[in-house]
Amino acid sequence: MLKGLALTPPVIGRISIGRVVEKNGKRLPEKDDEFTITSQVQTRDGWINHPLDEQLRQDKTAKLRSIPVRLLFDDPDLSLRACYTLFDRASGRPMCVGNGETCKRATSSGMQSHPCPSPLACPMAIGGHCKPYGRLTVRIDADGSAVDELSCFVLRTTGFNSIRTLSARLQYFAALSGGLLSTLPLALRLRGKSTQMSHRAPIYYVDLTLRED
């Protein structure tokens, strides 16, 4: 076995709340008000939808704002990973990754460790390019799906509201269940709210709850 090989859950798809649109000859991300479940295959027109996306849309006229899920791990930190990340806009690779205390930064002389004062106080983050970046790993628990017990989907988000809400929910559910997170029937839900910073326009964030049944 290769030494230092990172073992990660087998990911077979993505859960997104946005899409890529073309504006002025550039492909730019655009936020959406519903979930979209895609495979890991991308074409010129965008990501190809996973069959579960159509299966969960029982009402074809309604938007997909709830997904039944289960977690693979009992440890909240294994299900949700979040950090401050500064991406290279040209290559898409992370240039600096930190946790609010320390960071790893790629420089011309190699990887270096630096203090991480958060994006608001970091001179390298001027311009808003450094953002919180969260990845939630879940298994979609749909009836009759052909997905095996270990295959999972990843929800990636740079929304602070989503990361904070998911982190709090995982900690609460872990405490209430006695550390048995992987046994709970949960649901990812897309919620909306308005704030002064959003100029009263609705913003959407991801929440994690017990299922209604």
N, CA, C and O of each residue as an XYZ file, in Angstrom:
852
protein
N       0.851     -1.198      0.000
C       0.000      0.000      0.000
C       0.889      1.251      0.000
O       1.932      1.284      0.654
N       0.468      2.258     -0.730
C       1.225      3.507     -0.781
C       1.210      4.189      0.576
O       0.157      4.300      1.203
N       2.354      4.642      1.029
C       2.449      5.345      2.291
C       1.955      6.786      2.124
O       2.287      7.464      1.152
N       1.157      7.233      3.092
C       0.650      8.602      3.036
C      -0.537      8.778      2.120
O      -0.952      9.906      1.853
N      -1.095      7.675      1.630
C      -2.246      7.767      0.730
C      -3.492      8.141      1.532
O      -3.837      7.468      2.503
N      -4.155      9.206      1.124
C      -5.355      9.657      1.832
C      -6.543      8.807      1.407
O      -6.902      8.770      0.230
N      -7.152      8.124      2.374
C      -8.332      7.300      2.100
C      -9.574      8.155      2.305
O      -9.826      8.638      3.408
N     -10.337      8.337      1.259
C     -11.549      9.150      1.316
C     -12.747      8.313      0.893
O     -12.574      7.322      0.184
N     -13.964      8.683      1.309
C     -15.149      7.925      0.894
C     -15.302      7.940     -0.617
O     -14.969      8.935     -1.261
N     -15.803      6.843     -1.198
C     -16.000      6.796     -2.656
C     -17.134      7.724     -3.081
O     -18.306      7.444     -2.829
N     -16.779      8.818     -3.719
C     -17.747      9.827     -4.143
C     -18.231      9.494     -5.551
O     -17.427      9.284     -6.459
N     -19.558      9.448     -5.727
C     -20.115      9.138     -7.048
C     -20.918     10.316     -7.610
O     -21.437     10.227     -8.722
N     -21.029     11.422     -6.855
C     -21.801     12.540     -7.372
C     -21.693     13.774     -6.500
O     -20.997     13.785     -5.485
N     -22.397     14.811     -6.920
C     -22.366     16.107     -6.264
C     -23.790     16.565     -5.940
O     -24.745     16.228     -6.640
N     -23.904     17.333     -4.870
C     -25.153     18.030     -4.552
C     -24.835     19.515     -4.628
O     -24.023     20.014     -3.847
N     -25.453     20.218     -5.543
C     -25.128     21.625     -5.746
C     -26.374     22.485     -5.577
O     -27.503     22.014     -5.715
N     -26.139     23.745     -5.278
C     -27.225     24.731     -5.201
C     -26.897     25.895     -6.134
O     -27.143     27.059     -5.819
N     -26.344     25.552     -7.270
C     -25.998     26.567     -8.247
C     -25.676     25.919     -9.577
O     -25.707     24.697     -9.720
N     -25.369     26.751    -10.532
C     -25.022     26.257    -11.859
C     -24.066     27.252    -12.498
O     -23.885     28.365    -12.006
N     -23.462     26.834    -13.595
C     -22.524     27.688    -14.319
C     -23.236     28.277    -15.535
O     -23.818     27.543    -16.332
N     -23.189     29.595    -15.675
C     -23.799     30.285    -16.811
C     -22.717     31.043    -17.564
O     -21.661     31.363    -17.017
N     -23.002     31.322    -18.828
C     -22.038     32.044    -19.661
C     -22.459     33.497    -19.794
O     -23.556     33.792    -20.267
N     -21.585     34.407    -19.375
C     -21.833     35.844    -19.461
C     -20.609     36.533    -20.053
O     -19.496     36.407    -19.542
N     -20.834     37.251    -21.121
C     -19.756     37.999    -21.786
C     -18.579     37.097    -22.158
O     -17.416     37.489    -22.054
N     -18.908     35.889    -22.591
C     -17.862     34.968    -23.010
C     -17.171     34.239    -21.874
O     -16.228     33.487    -22.118
N     -17.611     34.438    -20.642
C     -17.005     33.777    -19.497
C     -18.025     32.867    -18.823
O     -19.213     33.184    -18.760
N     -17.544     31.731    -18.318
C     -18.395     30.809    -17.581
C     -18.294     31.143    -16.100
O     -17.237     30.985    -15.489
N     -19.398     31.606    -15.528
C     -19.413     32.078    -14.150
C     -20.431     31.301    -13.327
O     -21.476     30.906    -13.844
N     -20.130     31.076    -12.034
C     -21.106     30.378    -11.174
C     -22.283     31.284    -10.830
O     -22.118     32.487    -10.625
N     -23.461     30.695    -10.769
C     -24.673     31.438    -10.417
C     -25.457     30.627     -9.390
O     -25.682     29.432     -9.579
N     -25.875     31.281     -8.297
C     -26.601     30.598     -7.232
C     -28.009     30.253     -7.693
O     -28.585     30.926     -8.548
N     -28.554     29.181     -7.101
C     -29.885     28.698     -7.445
C     -30.712     28.593     -6.171
O     -30.181     28.730     -5.069
N     -32.012     28.350     -6.321
C     -32.899     28.234     -5.161
C     -33.436     26.811     -5.019
O     -34.520     26.610     -4.470
N     -32.687     25.829     -5.508
C     -33.043     24.426     -5.346
C     -31.792     23.577     -5.475
O     -30.764     24.027     -5.980
N     -31.899     22.325     -5.002
C     -30.797     21.384     -5.121
C     -30.761     20.795     -6.524
O     -31.788     20.681     -7.192
N     -29.567     20.426     -6.954
C     -29.386     19.641     -8.164
C     -28.384     18.547     -7.859
O     -27.295     18.824     -7.356
N     -28.743     17.300     -8.161
C     -27.866     16.160     -7.909
C     -27.231     15.760     -9.237
O     -27.938     15.402    -10.179
N     -25.936     15.818     -9.317
C     -25.237     15.529    -10.564
C     -24.261     14.376    -10.377
O     -23.910     14.003     -9.258
N     -23.840     13.833    -11.492
C     -22.771     12.842    -11.483
C     -21.434     13.582    -11.442
O     -21.391     14.796    -11.245
N     -20.359     12.846    -11.628
C     -19.044     13.485    -11.656
C     -18.541     13.688    -13.081
O     -17.356     13.933    -13.306
N     -19.460     13.582    -14.038
C     -19.103     13.759    -15.441
C     -19.574     15.131    -15.899
O     -20.731     15.498    -15.694
N     -18.680     15.880    -16.514
C     -18.987     17.231    -16.968
C     -18.760     17.345    -18.465
O     -17.773     16.837    -18.997
N     -19.687     18.017    -19.138
C     -19.560     18.283    -20.570
C     -19.463     19.787    -20.777
O     -19.389     20.552    -19.816
N     -19.465     20.199    -22.024
C     -19.417     21.630    -22.326
C     -20.664     22.355    -21.820
O     -20.618     23.551    -21.533
N     -21.762     21.635    -21.714
C     -23.014     22.242    -21.265
C     -23.181     22.218    -19.751
O     -24.157     22.753    -19.224
N     -22.230     21.596    -19.047
C     -22.314     21.544    -17.593
C     -22.284     20.115    -17.083
O     -22.006     19.179    -17.833
N     -22.577     19.956    -15.786
C     -22.555     18.648    -15.161
C     -23.777     17.831    -15.585
O     -24.878     18.366    -15.716
N     -23.571     16.540    -15.796
C     -24.657     15.635    -16.157
C     -25.397     15.218    -14.889
O     -24.778     14.800    -13.910
N     -26.720     15.333    -14.913
C     -27.511     14.991    -13.735
C     -27.428     13.500    -13.418
O     -27.367     12.652    -14.308
N     -27.428     13.211    -12.106
C     -27.456     11.829    -11.642
C     -28.896     11.325    -11.721
O     -29.821     12.121    -11.566
N     -29.119     10.019    -11.959
C     -30.498      9.499    -12.003
C     -31.302      9.771    -10.730
O     -32.530      9.844    -10.791
N     -30.643      9.923     -9.583
C     -31.368     10.216     -8.348
C     -32.031     11.584     -8.389
O     -33.013     11.818     -7.685
N     -31.508     12.483     -9.200
C     -32.105     13.813     -9.291
C     -33.534     13.723     -9.804
O     -34.436     14.355     -9.255
N     -33.737     12.946    -10.848
C     -35.087     12.774    -11.393
C     -35.954     11.930    -10.469
O     -37.158     12.164    -10.364
N     -35.351     10.944     -9.796
C     -36.119     10.064     -8.910
C     -36.698     10.838     -7.722
O     -37.817     10.560     -7.290
N     -35.948     11.803     -7.193
C     -36.408     12.553     -6.023
C     -37.394     13.656     -6.384
O     -38.053     14.201     -5.499
N     -37.507     13.990     -7.642
C     -38.456     15.021     -8.072
C     -39.798     14.363     -8.372
O     -40.186     14.228     -9.533
N     -40.504     13.954     -7.320
C     -41.791     13.289     -7.502
C     -42.815     14.234     -8.105
O     -43.606     13.837     -8.961
N     -42.801     15.488     -7.659
C     -43.660     16.514     -8.252
C     -42.808     17.299     -9.242
O     -41.955     18.092     -8.843
N     -43.040     17.081    -10.519
C     -42.192     17.686    -11.548
C     -42.303     19.206    -11.589
O     -41.434     19.878    -12.144
N     -43.374     19.753    -11.001
C     -43.544     21.206    -11.024
C     -42.912     21.877     -9.806
O     -42.755     23.098     -9.785
N     -42.547     21.090     -8.789
C     -41.983     21.651     -7.554
C     -40.457     21.599     -7.622
O     -39.877     20.774     -8.327
N     -39.831     22.490     -6.879
C     -38.379     22.528     -6.834
C     -37.867     21.565     -5.767
O     -38.518     21.334     -4.749
N     -36.689     21.012     -6.026
C     -36.084     20.038     -5.115
C     -35.395     20.793     -3.982
O     -34.298     21.323     -4.156
N     -36.041     20.837     -2.829
C     -35.498     21.569     -1.683
C     -35.346     20.689     -0.454
O     -35.104     21.200      0.640
N     -35.484     19.380     -0.609
C     -35.283     18.447      0.489
C     -34.750     17.132     -0.064
O     -35.293     16.597     -1.031
N     -33.683     16.607      0.548
C     -33.059     15.368      0.106
C     -32.871     14.464      1.319
O     -32.226     14.877      2.282
N     -33.416     13.233      1.307
C     -33.197     12.306      2.429
C     -31.761     11.785      2.416
O     -31.292     11.272      1.400
N     -31.076     11.917      3.528
C     -29.667     11.531      3.587
C     -29.378     10.781      4.880
O     -30.152     10.830      5.835
N     -28.260     10.095      4.886
C     -27.653      9.529      6.083
C     -26.166      9.861      6.058
O     -25.585     10.087      4.996
N     -25.566      9.887      7.230
C     -24.147     10.173      7.340
C     -23.354      8.882      7.395
O     -23.858      7.862      7.866
N     -22.125      8.916      6.920
C     -21.282      7.727      6.938
C     -20.545      7.573      8.261
O     -20.135      6.470      8.621
N     -20.373      8.690      8.995
C     -19.548      8.669     10.193
C     -20.325      9.195     11.395
O     -21.262      9.980     11.252
N     -19.916      8.745     12.591
C     -20.488      9.266     13.821
C     -19.786     10.544     14.274
O     -20.342     11.317     15.055
N     -18.575     10.765     13.789
C     -17.808     11.960     14.149
C     -18.211     13.114     13.230
O     -18.052     13.004     12.015
N     -18.734     14.228     13.783
C     -19.142     15.359     12.928
C     -18.006     15.905     12.073
O     -18.239     16.351     10.950
N     -16.764     15.875     12.595
C     -15.641     16.437     11.855
C     -15.272     15.609     10.633
O     -14.610     16.115      9.726
N     -15.689     14.343     10.590
C     -15.425     13.522      9.413
C     -16.472     13.737      8.328
O     -16.201     13.531      7.145
N     -17.664     14.151      8.733
C     -18.733     14.388      7.761
C     -18.647     15.780      7.141
O     -18.927     15.950      5.954
N     -18.263     16.773      7.939
C     -18.177     18.154      7.451
C     -16.769     18.674      7.654
O     -16.277     18.737      8.780
N     -16.128     19.042      6.568
C     -14.793     19.639      6.634
C     -14.900     21.070      6.112
O     -15.431     21.310      5.027
N     -14.392     22.010      6.895
C     -14.500     23.417      6.520
C     -13.179     24.131      6.813
O     -12.527     23.856      7.820
N     -12.797     25.036      5.940
C     -11.575     25.805      6.109
C     -11.671     27.060      5.258
O     -12.510     27.156      4.362
N     -10.808     28.013      5.547
C     -10.663     29.185      4.682
C      -9.763     28.798      3.518
O      -8.686     28.237      3.721
N     -10.196     29.092      2.313
C      -9.442     28.668      1.130
C      -9.346     29.798      0.123
O     -10.341     30.444     -0.206
N      -8.138     30.026     -0.360
C      -7.888     30.990     -1.434
C      -7.493     30.205     -2.673
O      -6.444     29.561     -2.697
N      -8.333     30.256     -3.703
C      -8.090     29.500     -4.925
C      -7.386     30.369     -5.970
O      -7.590     31.580     -6.047
N      -6.561     29.711     -6.759
C      -5.967     30.345     -7.934
C      -7.041     30.419     -9.014
O      -7.542     29.384     -9.454
N      -7.402     31.626     -9.448
C      -8.483     31.777    -10.417
C      -8.142     31.157    -11.772
O      -9.049     30.795    -12.522
N      -6.871     31.027    -12.097
C      -6.487     30.485    -13.404
C      -6.530     28.961    -13.422
O      -7.069     28.366    -14.355
N      -5.961     28.321    -12.387
C      -5.867     26.865    -12.366
C      -6.943     26.195    -11.537
O      -7.206     25.005    -11.712
N      -7.581     26.949    -10.620
C      -8.581     26.368     -9.739
C      -7.990     25.630     -8.558
O      -8.732     25.017     -7.790
N      -6.685     25.669     -8.389
C      -6.032     24.975     -7.287
C      -5.993     25.871     -6.049
O      -5.885     27.090     -6.173
N      -6.081     25.270     -4.846
C      -5.984     26.080     -3.629
C      -4.563     26.609     -3.421
O      -3.596     25.850     -3.490
N      -4.445     27.902     -3.170
C      -3.144     28.517     -2.927
C      -2.857     28.664     -1.433
O      -1.703     28.635     -1.008
N      -3.918     28.822     -0.646
C      -3.752     28.999      0.791
C      -4.961     28.397      1.496
O      -6.104     28.685      1.139
N      -4.703     27.556      2.503
C      -5.765     26.887      3.243
C      -5.498     27.066      4.733
O      -4.428     26.706      5.222
N      -6.475     27.623      5.456
C      -6.279     27.871      6.875
C      -7.532     27.601      7.678
O      -8.617     27.420      7.125
N      -7.367     27.575      9.008
C      -8.488     27.281      9.909
C      -8.814     28.440     10.844
O      -9.571     28.262     11.798
N      -8.259     29.622     10.588
C      -8.485     30.759     11.467
C      -7.375     30.969     12.468
O      -7.335     32.002     13.137
N      -6.463     30.002     12.588
C      -5.301     30.121     13.465
C      -4.001     30.008     12.678
O      -3.137     30.880     12.768
N      -3.864     28.927     11.905
C      -2.690     28.728     11.058
C      -3.143     28.334      9.660
O      -4.275     27.888      9.468
N      -2.265     28.501      8.695
C      -2.595     28.150      7.317
C      -1.382     27.559      6.624
O      -0.245     27.768      7.046
N      -1.637     26.819      5.554
C      -0.610     26.298      4.663
C      -0.711     27.065      3.352
O      -1.776     27.114      2.737
N       0.397     27.662      2.926
C       0.377     28.533      1.748
C       1.415     28.071      0.745
O       2.569     27.820      1.094
N       0.989     27.960     -0.513
C       1.905     27.581     -1.587
C       2.653     28.814     -2.072
O       2.031     29.783     -2.508
N       3.976     28.788     -2.001
C       4.814     29.900     -2.434
C       5.828     29.406     -3.466
O       5.910     28.211     -3.748
N       6.587     30.330     -4.017
C       7.595     29.964     -5.010
C       8.694     29.092     -4.414
O       9.375     28.366     -5.137
N       8.866     29.163     -3.102
C       9.889     28.355     -2.431
C       9.317     27.112     -1.767
O      10.013     26.430     -1.016
N       8.048     26.815     -2.043
C       7.444     25.615     -1.482
C       6.304     25.929     -0.531
O       5.879     27.079     -0.413
N       5.812     24.902      0.145
C       4.713     25.055      1.086
C       5.221     25.646      2.395
O       6.214     25.179      2.953
N       4.536     26.674      2.879
C       4.933     27.344      4.108
C       3.748     27.480      5.056
O       2.595     27.521      4.627
N       4.050     27.551      6.360
C       3.038     27.755      7.385
C       3.039     29.206      7.826
O       4.098     29.793      8.051
N       1.845     29.789      7.950
C       1.701     31.182      8.360
C       0.531     31.296      9.330
O      -0.311     30.401      9.387
N       0.467     32.388     10.095
C      -0.743     32.643     10.891
C      -1.929     32.907      9.974
O      -1.774     33.452      8.881
N      -3.114     32.515     10.430
C      -4.342     32.705      9.644
C      -5.297     33.575     10.446
O      -6.017     33.057     11.299
N      -5.326     34.887     10.198
C      -6.188     35.788     10.979
C      -7.619     35.877     10.468
O      -8.372     36.737     10.925
N      -8.022     35.015      9.532
C      -9.317     35.032      8.855
C      -9.260     36.025      7.690
O      -8.417     36.922      7.693
N     -10.141     35.883      6.696
C     -10.065     36.725      5.488
C     -10.160     38.224      5.746
O      -9.582     39.010      4.996
N     -10.873     38.636      6.787
C     -11.053     40.067      7.033
C      -9.763     40.757      7.445
O      -9.617     41.963      7.245
N      -8.827     40.009      8.016
C      -7.587     40.621      8.513
C      -6.348     40.121      7.791
O      -5.232     40.390      8.233
N      -6.517     39.410      6.702
C      -5.371     38.855      5.979
C      -5.084     39.704      4.743
O      -5.977     39.896      3.918
N      -3.848     40.222      4.593
C      -3.545     41.049      3.418
C      -3.614     40.280      2.104
O      -3.836     40.872      1.048
N      -3.425     38.960      2.164
C      -3.478     38.162      0.937
C      -4.913     37.962      0.469
O      -5.149     37.623     -0.691
N      -5.880     38.174      1.377
C      -7.285     37.926      1.053
C      -8.010     39.175      0.569
O      -9.228     39.150      0.390
N      -7.281     40.264      0.356
C      -7.917     41.500     -0.111
C      -8.560     41.263     -1.483
O      -7.932     40.713     -2.387
N      -9.799     41.678     -1.619
C     -10.529     41.455     -2.865
C     -11.598     40.397     -2.731
O     -12.373     40.172     -3.661
N     -11.650     39.738     -1.573
C     -12.706     38.764     -1.330
C     -12.501     37.421     -1.974
O     -13.459     36.662     -2.127
N     -11.259     37.096     -2.365
C     -11.024     35.812     -3.032
C     -10.866     34.667     -2.045
O     -11.025     33.509     -2.431
N     -10.558     34.950     -0.777
C     -10.462     33.909      0.244
C     -11.816     33.782      0.936
O     -12.350     34.755      1.467
N     -12.359     32.571      0.921
C     -13.696     32.359      1.467
C     -13.719     31.077      2.298
O     -12.872     30.201      2.121
N     -14.695     30.970      3.206
C     -14.883     29.674      3.868
C     -15.340     28.638      2.846
O     -16.206     28.913      2.016
N     -14.760     27.465      2.912
C     -15.048     26.416      1.940
C     -15.378     25.139      2.700
O     -14.520     24.564      3.370
N     -16.626     24.702      2.592
C     -17.071     23.525      3.322
C     -17.452     22.391      2.398
O     -17.951     22.611      1.294
N     -17.209     21.155      2.867
C     -17.566     19.952      2.110
C     -18.280     18.995      3.050
O     -17.700     18.510      4.022
N     -19.546     18.730      2.751
C     -20.344     17.791      3.530
C     -20.507     16.499      2.742
O     -20.967     16.512      1.600
N     -20.128     15.385      3.359
C     -20.223     14.080      2.713
C     -21.427     13.328      3.264
O     -21.523     13.110      4.472
N     -22.341     12.933      2.391
C     -23.565     12.241      2.814
C     -23.855     11.090      1.864
O     -23.302     11.010      0.767
N     -24.736     10.201      2.311
C     -25.272      9.141      1.455
C     -26.748      9.430      1.235
O     -27.494      9.582      2.202
N     -27.179      9.508     -0.003
C     -28.584      9.786     -0.304
C     -29.392      8.511     -0.051
O     -29.107      7.457     -0.618
N     -30.396      8.629      0.803
C     -31.169      7.486      1.278
C     -32.519      7.443      0.563
O     -33.565      7.654      1.176
N     -32.482      7.170     -0.729
C     -33.710      7.129     -1.525
C     -34.207      5.697     -1.673
O     -33.407      4.772     -1.814
N     -35.515      5.514     -1.642
C     -36.112      4.187     -1.764
C     -35.855      3.615     -3.159
O     -36.076      4.275     -4.175
N     -35.387      2.379     -3.174
C     -35.214      1.696     -4.443
C     -34.038      2.170     -5.270
O     -33.915      1.784     -6.433
N     -33.159      3.005     -4.701
C     -32.007      3.472     -5.469
C     -30.963      2.371     -5.554
O     -30.863      1.510     -4.680
N     -30.189      2.424     -6.628
C     -29.162      1.398     -6.841
C     -27.834      1.777     -6.204
O     -26.829      1.101     -6.424
N     -27.813      2.863     -5.407
C     -26.575      3.315     -4.784
C     -26.241      2.403     -3.612
O     -27.108      2.111     -2.789
N     -24.992      1.947     -3.527
C     -24.611      1.050     -2.440
C     -24.408      1.821     -1.147
O     -24.483      3.049     -1.126
N     -24.149      1.091     -0.067
C     -24.121      1.668      1.273
C     -22.935      2.605      1.497
O     -22.984      3.448      2.393
N     -21.883      2.478      0.710
C     -20.687      3.285      0.935
C     -20.526      4.422     -0.065
O     -19.735      5.337      0.167
N     -21.252      4.382     -1.159
C     -21.136      5.455     -2.149
C     -21.792      6.720     -1.617
O     -22.863      6.660     -1.014
N     -21.161      7.851     -1.834
C     -21.654      9.078     -1.224
C     -21.616     10.240     -2.209
O     -21.033     10.161     -3.291
N     -22.260     11.314     -1.790
C     -22.317     12.548     -2.564
C     -21.718     13.667     -1.715
O     -21.779     13.628     -0.486
N     -21.148     14.649     -2.375
C     -20.498     15.753     -1.671
C     -21.220     17.057     -1.989
O     -21.453     17.398     -3.149
N     -21.565     17.769     -0.929
C     -22.113     19.121     -1.070
C     -20.990     20.097     -0.771
O     -20.473     20.121      0.345
N     -20.609     20.894     -1.743
C     -19.568     21.908     -1.559
C     -20.237     23.279     -1.474
O     -21.120     23.595     -2.272
N     -19.817     24.080     -0.516
C     -20.418     25.397     -0.337
C     -19.394     26.387      0.190
O     -18.517     26.028      0.975
N     -19.510     27.635     -0.245
C     -18.711     28.722      0.303
C     -19.592     29.672      1.105
O     -19.162     30.767      1.469
N     -20.826     29.252      1.381
C     -21.755     30.082      2.137
C     -21.517     29.945      3.634
O     -21.571     28.841      4.177
N     -21.256     31.062      4.301
C     -21.000     31.035      5.741
C     -22.231     30.554      6.499
O     -22.103     29.820      7.479
N     -23.426     30.960      6.060
C     -24.653     30.532      6.736
C     -24.836     29.022      6.670
O     -25.247     28.404      7.652
N     -24.535     28.423      5.520
C     -24.666     26.975      5.376
C     -23.656     26.246      6.248
O     -24.005     25.283      6.930
N     -22.402     26.699      6.233
C     -21.359     26.033      7.019
C     -21.662     26.128      8.506
O     -21.527     25.144      9.233
N     -22.067     27.297      8.959
C     -22.357     27.480     10.385
C     -23.556     26.639     10.811
O     -23.527     26.010     11.868
N     -24.619     26.624      9.987
C     -25.815     25.857     10.333
C     -25.539     24.361     10.337
O     -25.964     23.661     11.256
N     -24.832     23.855      9.325
C     -24.525     22.429      9.257
C     -23.628     22.003     10.414
O     -23.825     20.932     10.988
N     -22.655     22.823     10.756
C     -21.753     22.503     11.860
C     -22.511     22.423     13.176
O     -22.297     21.504     13.967
N     -23.403     23.391     13.410
C     -24.184     23.385     14.647
C     -25.119     22.183     14.708
O     -25.228     21.538     15.750
N     -25.794     21.875     13.601
C     -26.710     20.741     13.577
C     -25.979     19.426     13.858
O     -26.477     18.591     14.613
N     -24.812     19.241     13.261
C     -24.065     18.003     13.461
C     -23.655     17.844     14.917
O     -23.737     16.749     15.474
N     -23.211     18.940     15.538
C     -22.812     18.870     16.941
C     -24.014     18.567     17.833
O     -23.910     17.768     18.763
N     -25.158     19.203     17.553
C     -26.365     18.971     18.355
C     -26.858     17.533     18.215
O     -27.152     16.872     19.211
N     -26.947     17.048     16.965
C     -27.446     15.691     16.740
C     -26.496     14.651     17.330
O     -26.944     13.613     17.818
N     -25.189     14.918     17.290
C     -24.224     13.987     17.880
C     -24.429     13.889     19.382
O     -24.351     12.803     19.956
N     -24.693     15.028     20.021
C     -24.921     15.024     21.467
C     -26.242     14.352     21.826
O     -26.308     13.571     22.775
N     -27.295     14.656     21.065
C     -28.622     14.096     21.378
C     -28.702     12.595     21.124
O     -29.452     11.887     21.795
N     -27.926     12.111     20.152
C     -27.981     10.691     19.804
C     -26.937      9.868     20.541
O     -26.831      8.662     20.317
N     -26.175     10.492     21.407
C     -25.116      9.760     22.100
C     -23.982      9.363     21.187
O     -23.350      8.326     21.391
N     -23.714     10.183     20.172
C     -22.617      9.897     19.250
C     -22.953      8.902     18.169
O     -22.048      8.309     17.583
N     -24.231      8.697     17.882
C     -24.648      7.729     16.857
C     -25.215      8.455     15.639
O     -26.337      8.184     15.213
N     -24.444      9.365     15.093
C     -24.914     10.176     13.969
C     -25.275      9.338     12.750
O     -26.243      9.640     12.053
N     -24.507      8.295     12.492
C     -24.706      7.526     11.258
C     -26.001      6.731     11.273
O     -26.398      6.196     10.238
N     -26.672      6.639     12.418
C     -27.922      5.873     12.495
C     -29.153      6.741     12.282
O     -30.257      6.211     12.157
N     -28.995      8.062     12.237
C     -30.146      8.957     12.181
C     -30.654      9.135     10.752
O     -29.850      9.333      9.841
N     -31.976      9.069     10.534
C     -32.557      9.408      9.225
C     -32.679     10.928      9.107
O     -33.540     11.536      9.743
N     -31.835     11.526      8.307
C     -31.763     12.984      8.215
C     -32.230     13.468      6.844
O     -32.482     12.675      5.936
N     -32.337     14.771      6.723
C     -32.728     15.388      5.455
C     -31.980     16.693      5.280
O     -31.915     17.513      6.196
N     -31.416     16.879      4.098
C     -30.846     18.176      3.729
C     -31.981     19.065      3.240
O     -32.769     18.662      2.385
N     -32.061     20.268      3.779
C     -33.132     21.188      3.386
C     -32.533     22.528      2.972
O     -31.559     23.007      3.553
N     -33.140     23.104      1.963
C     -32.728     24.431      1.515
C     -33.700     25.453      2.074
O     -34.895     25.412      1.781
N     -33.186     26.366      2.877
C     -34.018     27.381      3.514
C     -33.630     28.762      2.999
O     -32.521     28.969      2.508
N     -34.555     29.691      3.121
C     -34.297     31.059      2.683
C     -34.516     32.052      3.806
O     -35.320     31.817      4.709
N     -33.801     33.157      3.747
C     -33.996     34.240      4.695
C     -33.510     35.532      4.057
O     -32.806     35.513      3.048
N     -33.894     36.655      4.659
C     -33.470     37.973      4.191
C     -32.786     38.706      5.338
O     -33.206     38.597      6.490
N     -31.741     39.448      5.021
C     -31.008     40.218      6.018
C     -30.723     41.611      5.461
O     -30.974     41.892      4.289
N     -30.196     42.469      6.320
C     -29.803     43.794      5.855
C     -28.673     43.711      4.849
O     -28.631     44.482      3.890
N     -27.744     42.766      5.067
C     -26.612     42.637      4.148
C     -27.059     42.154      2.776
O     -26.396     42.438      1.778
N     -28.174     41.428      2.709
C     -28.678     40.965      1.415
C     -29.637     41.969      0.788
O     -30.235     41.701     -0.254
N     -29.782     43.154      1.446
C     -30.678     44.210      0.947
C     -32.114     43.689      0.808
O     -32.829     44.017     -0.139
N     -32.510     42.861      1.796
C     -33.862     42.289      1.872
C     -34.165     41.284      0.774
O     -35.289     40.791      0.681
N     -33.174     40.971     -0.063
C     -33.382     39.932     -1.076
C     -33.186     38.573     -0.420
O     -32.358     38.452      0.482
N     -33.918     37.546     -0.841
C     -33.784     36.231     -0.213
C     -32.427     35.600     -0.520
O     -31.957     35.625     -1.657
N     -31.810     35.035      0.515
C     -30.600     34.241      0.344
C     -30.906     32.831      0.853
O     -31.699     32.656      1.778
N     -30.279     31.845      0.248
C     -30.585     30.457      0.566
C     -29.379     29.788      1.212
O     -28.235     30.016      0.820
N     -29.662     28.961      2.207
C     -28.611     28.220      2.905
C     -29.093     26.804      3.163
O     -30.291     26.527      3.108
N     -28.150     25.906      3.448
C     -28.454     24.496      3.624
C     -28.587     24.176      5.103
O     -27.753     24.580      5.914
N     -29.645     23.446      5.450
C     -29.886     23.019      6.817
C     -29.972     21.496      6.859
O     -30.222     20.855      5.838
N     -29.764     20.919      8.042
C     -29.815     19.479      8.225
C     -30.784     19.171      9.353
O     -30.573     19.616     10.482
N     -31.850     18.414      9.071
C     -32.875     18.136     10.066
C     -33.214     16.655     10.060
O     -32.800     15.907      9.174
N     -33.976     16.247     11.067
C     -34.584     14.923     11.022
C     -35.689     14.905      9.976
O     -36.294     15.938      9.687
N     -35.946     13.750      9.417
C     -37.003     13.669      8.401
C     -38.372     13.821      9.045
O     -38.556     13.553     10.232
N     -39.321     14.256      8.235
C     -40.665     14.507      8.753
C     -41.350     13.231      9.220
O     -42.228     13.272     10.082
N     -40.945     12.088      8.647
C     -41.600     10.834      9.046
C     -40.908     10.155     10.225
O     -41.346      9.094     10.670
